[in-house]
Amino acid sequence: MTHLPSVKNPDEGFHSMETGYLDIEASKLPAEEVLVDENDLDCDVGDFDIAVNHTRNKDLRAREKVEKFFRDVQTLKSLADPSTCEWLGGFPLDMYNEVFPLFDDDDSSTGYQLHPSFTNLPLQIPAANPHPEIFCLSVAGEKISLNESFGPHLVMGIGRLFVSTNCGNDGWLSKWTGYEVFVDYDLGLWMVFDDQSKSHNHGGWYQFGCKLLSPQSQDLQDGERTFGYAKFCNKIGNISSNSFDNAMELVRKTQTSGSARINQIGREEIIETLHIRPALMDAIGGGIATLSKFRRTHNPDVFRRNLTSQMFVRAAEHKEHGCTILSILLHSQAFKDSSYYQATIEAAVKSQDAEFKLWRVLLMLGVENWVAMKNSISREAVAHAVRNEEGGREILGFLVRIGGNAVKNHISSVLDEDVDKNTQEIVKRCQEFL
């Protein structure tokens, strides 16, 4: 059996909030693309998310459209690139009746496939003037950050993860795993479980148990899952060379529990995230002149709203004007979240001329929130100071004076847990402060 694509309503720009699915009449599709006789429909179109075809991966790879797909994805950049967004946004509808091979598990004779479709995850939070294709994932109402990019929570749904498996006399069949496929800001591929797949009328088709869904090698029955979402490919451009073993290892590292939903994102927020924020980061990296120009040409609220922890790190790393730039950011009245402190201190400790820069950075942070600054001296910052052969002793002493016993505990941890990295000089340096 084949399926009709689950497509967006072009007038509304997003799918049904009640069911997660849109109703679409077969008669509205071009005649040559009607894959199911509407007289045979005995359930909602959303239930027809079964395989378009049952071709094995090795045969699919020889198809012209598949070869073109592998070439095209290598040209994609990120969600900040308009042409990339346009290509990904049109992919589910342009290619809905195609199947794209991903990788094969030779041990179990199964092949993993991408079946293009728009996302059907339940909509949790709507937005005014929403972007039609870019969403964010959320669990229990909280946005999920998938990476450390400018848009860590932005995703685009491009299809579903199927498995081609040998079913004996029935031949090779492609069955849905129950997971959708999303692309993140940096074009990493994520598999996200659709809870709606639990309610269906096609036993043996949905939530097909397979090895990738069980990264801990436990027995997995059809209809079971061990995680809510996980990353299975670092970049869509590498998908043709991504092996099953690599995908499995990535799933092991990134698997996370929770029932994911999608939130709509307003177009204004998308513009700021994809365009203004990268421009601000470039301005900070360029120095005082470029940052001043950015501030002159943008509304102060836009400047404050788009500051991120990465920008404070970039400022602390700047060779010539780092402290001055950091001071500008700190006094923008936006730096009220002390969660940025840790990353900024670590960047200062690792920077050139760290001994001089560190005390200035700590002083500026301390003026804003002395307690938060003291509590933000991390083990990583201390470990870097411990191994600094030139100014490490002075930096370490300064951190101890500021952070007291908390810093001493970090020093002890470095000595106890990183034994293979500790030279006699490092041990001597640490013991001086314990």
C-alpha positions in Angstrom: 0.0 0.0 0.0 1.2 3.5 -0.7 0.5 6.8 1.0 -0.6 10.3 0.2 1.8 13.0 1.5 0.9 14.7 4.7 1.2 18.3 3.4 0.7 21.7 4.9 -2.2 23.9 4.2 -0.8 26.5 1.8 -3.3 29.1 3.0 -2.6 28.7 6.7 1.1 27.8 6.6 0.9 25.2 9.3 -0.9 22.0 10.2 -4.0 21.2 12.2 -3.7 22.0 15.9 -6.5 19.6 16.8 -5.2 16.4 15.2 -1.7 17.3 14.0 -2.8 16.3 10.5 -4.3 18.1 7.6 -7.2 16.8 5.5 -6.4 16.8 1.8 -8.5 15.5 -1.0 -6.8 13.3 -3.6 -8.6 15.3 -6.3 -6.5 18.4 -5.4 -3.3 16.6 -6.3 -2.1 16.5 -9.9 -3.6 13.4 -11.6 -0.3 11.7 -12.1 0.5 12.0 -8.4 -2.7 10.4 -7.0 -1.2 7.3 -5.5 -4.3 5.9 -3.7 -7.8 5.4 -5.0 -9.9 7.6 -2.8 -12.7 4.9 -2.9 -10.3 2.7 -0.9 -9.7 5.2 1.9 -11.1 3.8 5.1 -9.4 6.2 7.5 -7.9 9.7 7.8 -5.2 10.5 5.3 -2.8 10.9 8.2 -3.0 7.1 8.7 -1.6 6.4 5.3 2.0 7.1 6.3 3.1 3.8 5.1 5.9 3.1 2.5 5.7 4.8 -0.9 7.5 1.8 -2.2 9.5 -1.2 -1.0 12.7 -0.9 -3.0 15.9 -2.0 -1.3 18.6 0.5 -0.6 21.1 -0.9 -3.0 18.5 -0.5 -5.9 17.5 2.9 -4.7 21.0 4.2 -4.9 21.1 3.7 -8.7 18.1 6.0 -9.2 18.8 9.4 -10.9 16.8 11.4 -8.3 18.7 9.7 -5.5 22.0 10.5 -7.0 20.9 14.1 -7.5 19.7 14.3 -3.9 23.2 13.2 -2.6 24.8 15.9 -4.8 22.3 18.6 -3.8 22.7 18.2 -0.1 26.4 18.7 -0.3 25.7 22.3 -1.4 23.5 23.2 1.6 25.0 25.5 4.2 22.9 26.3 7.2 19.4 27.5 8.1 20.8 31.1 7.9 21.3 30.6 4.2 18.0 31.5 2.3 18.7 29.1 -0.6 19.2 26.3 1.9 15.9 27.1 3.6 14.1 27.2 0.3 15.5 23.9 -0.8 14.7 22.1 2.5 11.3 23.8 2.7 10.2 22.5 -0.7 11.8 19.0 -0.3 8.9 17.2 1.4 6.4 18.2 -1.3 8.8 18.1 -4.3 10.0 14.6 -3.4 7.1 13.1 -1.4 6.8 10.0 -3.6 10.5 9.3 -3.6 12.5 7.2 -1.1 16.2 8.0 -0.2 18.5 5.4 1.2 20.5 6.3 4.3 22.6 3.4 5.5 22.5 -0.3 6.0 22.9 -2.6 9.0 24.4 -5.7 7.3 24.2 -7.8 10.5 20.4 -7.6 10.6 19.9 -7.2 6.8 18.0 -3.9 7.3 18.3 -0.7 5.4 17.4 2.7 6.8 15.5 5.2 4.6 14.2 8.7 4.5 10.7 9.1 3.2 10.0 12.8 2.6 7.0 14.4 4.3 6.1 17.5 6.3 6.1 17.2 10.1 3.0 15.9 11.8 4.2 16.3 15.4 1.5 17.8 17.6 1.6 21.6 17.7 2.1 22.8 21.3 2.6 26.6 21.1 1.3 28.7 18.2 2.8 32.0 17.2 1.6 35.2 15.5 2.7 35.4 11.9 4.5 32.0 12.1 7.2 30.8 9.7 5.6 28.0 7.6 8.5 25.6 7.7 10.9 26.5 10.6 9.8 25.4 14.0 11.4 24.6 17.4 11.1 21.3 19.3 9.9 21.4 22.9 9.5 18.8 25.7 7.1 19.6 28.6 6.9 23.2 27.3 10.6 23.8 27.3 12.5 24.5 24.0 15.1 22.0 23.1 18.6 23.3 22.3 20.2 20.9 19.8 23.6 22.6 19.3 25.6 25.7 20.1 24.7 27.6 17.0 23.0 31.0 16.7 19.7 29.1 16.4 20.1 26.1 18.7 16.4 25.3 18.8 15.5 25.8 15.1 14.5 22.8 13.1 12.8 21.9 9.8 10.9 18.7 9.3 11.9 16.8 6.1 10.5 13.3 6.5 10.2 10.0 8.3 12.7 7.3 9.2 11.7 4.0 7.6 13.4 0.6 7.7 13.6 -1.8 4.8 13.5 -5.3 6.0 13.2 -8.9 4.6 9.8 -10.3 5.5 10.2 -13.7 4.0 7.5 -14.7 1.5 6.3 -11.1 1.5 9.6 -9.9 0.2 11.3 -6.7 1.2 9.0 -4.2 3.0 9.6 -0.7 4.2 8.1 0.0 7.6 8.0 3.2 9.7 10.0 3.4 12.9 7.6 5.9 14.5 10.3 8.6 14.2 10.3 11.8 12.1 13.5 13.3 10.7 14.4 17.0 11.4 17.3 19.2 10.2 18.8 21.5 12.8 20.5 24.9 12.3 23.8 23.4 11.3 22.1 20.8 9.2 22.5 17.9 11.6 19.9 15.2 11.2 17.7 14.2 14.2 15.2 11.4 14.7 12.2 12.5 16.8 9.5 10.1 18.0 5.9 10.9 17.1 3.6 9.8 19.9 0.7 9.8 17.5 2.2 6.7 15.9 1.0 4.7 18.9 -2.6 5.1 17.7 -3.1 3.5 14.3 -5.0 0.8 12.4 -2.1 -0.8 10.7 -0.6 -3.4 12.9 2.9 -4.4 11.9 3.6 -1.2 10.0 4.1 1.5 12.6 6.8 1.8 15.3 8.7 -1.0 13.7 11.4 -2.2 16.2 14.9 -2.1 14.8 18.5 -2.0 16.0 19.0 1.8 15.7 16.2 2.4 18.1 17.9 0.3 20.8 21.4 1.7 21.1 21.9 -0.2 24.4 21.5 -3.5 22.5 18.4 -4.4 24.5 15.6 -6.5 22.9 13.1 -4.1 21.3 9.6 -5.2 20.2 7.5 -3.5 17.6 5.7 -0.5 19.2 8.5 0.2 21.7 11.0 3.0 21.9 14.0 3.7 24.2 14.3 7.4 23.7 12.4 10.5 22.5 14.9 12.0 20.2 18.5 11.6 19.1 21.0 12.8 16.4 22.0 10.2 13.8 24.0 12.2 11.3 26.3 15.2 12.0 25.5 16.9 8.6 23.0 16.2 5.9 25.8 16.8 3.3 27.6 13.7 4.6 24.5 11.4 4.5 25.7 9.3 1.6 28.8 8.3 3.5 27.2 8.0 7.0 27.5 4.4 8.1 25.2 2.5 10.3 27.9 2.2 13.0 28.5 5.9 12.9 24.8 6.6 13.2 24.4 4.1 16.1 27.3 5.7 18.0 25.9 9.2 17.5 22.5 8.0 18.8 24.2 6.5 21.9 25.7 9.9 22.7 22.7 12.1 22.0 19.6 10.0 22.9 17.3 11.9 25.2 14.0 11.0 26.8 10.8 13.0 26.5 7.8 13.4 24.2 8.6 16.1 21.7 6.2 18.6 20.3 6.7 21.5 17.9 6.3 25.2 18.6 5.7 27.8 15.9 8.2 30.7 15.6 7.3 34.2 14.4 8.9 35.4 11.3 10.5 38.4 13.1 12.2 36.1 15.6 13.4 34.0 12.7 15.0 37.0 11.0 16.8 38.1 14.2 18.0 34.5 14.8 19.2 33.7 11.3 20.5 37.1 10.2 20.9 39.8 12.9 22.6 37.5 15.5 25.3 36.3 13.1 25.9 39.9 12.0 26.3 40.9 15.7 28.8 38.1 16.3 30.9 39.2 13.3 30.8 42.8 14.6 32.1 41.7 18.0 34.9 39.7 16.3 35.8 42.6 14.1 36.7 44.9 17.0 35.6 48.3 18.4 34.9 50.0 15.1 32.6 47.2 13.7 30.7 46.8 17.0 30.2 50.6 17.2 28.9 50.6 13.6 26.4 47.8 14.4 25.1 49.7 17.4 24.6 52.8 15.4 22.6 51.0 12.7 20.4 48.8 14.9 17.8 49.6 17.5 19.2 49.3 21.1 16.5 46.7 22.0 17.6 44.6 19.0 21.2 44.8 20.2 20.3 43.7 23.8 17.9 41.0 22.8 20.3 39.2 20.5 23.3 39.0 22.8 24.3 35.4 23.6 26.9 33.7 25.8 28.9 32.9 22.7 29.3 36.7 22.1 30.7 37.3 25.6 33.2 34.4 24.9 34.2 36.0 21.6 34.8 39.3 23.4 36.9 37.7 26.0 39.0 36.0 23.3 39.6 39.2 21.3 43.4 39.8 21.3 43.4 43.6 21.2 40.1 45.0 22.4 38.6 42.1 24.3 38.1 43.8 27.7 36.8 47.0 26.1 34.2 45.0 24.0 33.3 43.0 27.0 32.7 46.1 29.0 30.3 47.4 26.3 28.4 44.2 26.4 28.2 44.1 30.2 26.9 47.7 30.3 24.3 47.1 27.7 21.8 46.3 30.5 21.2 42.9 28.9 23.8 41.0 30.8 21.6 39.9 33.7 21.9 36.2 33.2 24.8 34.9 35.2 24.8 31.6 33.2 27.1 33.5 30.8 29.8 34.0 33.5 31.3 30.6 33.3 31.9 30.5 29.6 33.3 34.1 29.7 35.8 33.3 32.5 36.9 30.1 30.7 37.6 32.1 27.6 39.6 34.7 29.5 41.7 32.0 31.2 42.5 30.5 27.8 43.3 33.8 26.0 46.6 35.3 25.2 48.0 37.4 28.0 45.6 35.7 30.3 47.1 36.9 33.5 46.4 40.5 32.6 43.0 39.9 30.9 41.6 37.6 33.5 41.7 40.0 36.4 40.0 42.7 34.3 37.3 40.2 33.2 36.7 39.0 36.7 36.5 42.6 38.0 33.9 43.6 35.4 31.8 40.5 36.1 32.2 41.0 39.8 30.8 44.5 39.6 27.7 43.2 38.1 27.3 40.2 40.4 30.2 39.3 42.7 28.6 36.1 44.1 27.7 34.8 40.7 31.2 35.5 39.4 32.8 33.6 42.3 30.5 30.6 41.7 31.2 30.6 38.0 34.9 29.7 38.2 34.6 26.2 36.7 36.8 23.1 36.9 37.7 23.6 33.2 39.0 27.1 33.8 41.1 25.8 36.8 42.4 22.9 34.8 43.5 25.2 32.0 45.3 27.4 34.5 47.0 24.4 36.1 48.5 23.4 32.8 49.5 26.9 31.7 53.3 26.6 31.8 54.0 30.4 31.5 51.5 32.3 33.7 49.6 29.4 35.3 50.9 29.9 38.8 49.9 33.6 38.9 46.5 32.8 37.3 45.8 30.0 39.7 46.7 32.1 42.7 44.3 34.8 41.5 41.5 32.3 41.1 42.1 30.9 44.5 42.0 34.4 46.1 38.7 35.0 44.4 37.0 31.6 44.6 38.5 30.3 47.8 37.7 26.7 48.7 35.6 26.0 45.6 38.7 26.6 43.4 40.8 24.5 45.8 38.3 21.7 45.3 38.7 22.0 41.6 42.5 21.8 41.9 42.2 18.6 44.0 39.9 17.2 41.4 42.4 17.9 38.6 45.1 16.2 40.6 43.1 13.2 41.4 41.3 12.5 38.1 43.8 13.7 35.5 46.8 11.8 36.7 48.1 10.8 33.3 48.3 14.5 32.4 50.0 15.8 35.5 53.7 16.3 35.4 55.8 16.9 38.5 55.8 20.6 37.8 52.0 20.6 37.7 51.7 18.6 40.9 54.1 21.0 42.6 52.1 24.0 41.3 48.9 22.7 42.6 50.1 21.6 46.0 51.2 25.2 46.6 47.6 26.3 46.9 46.2 23.3 48.8 
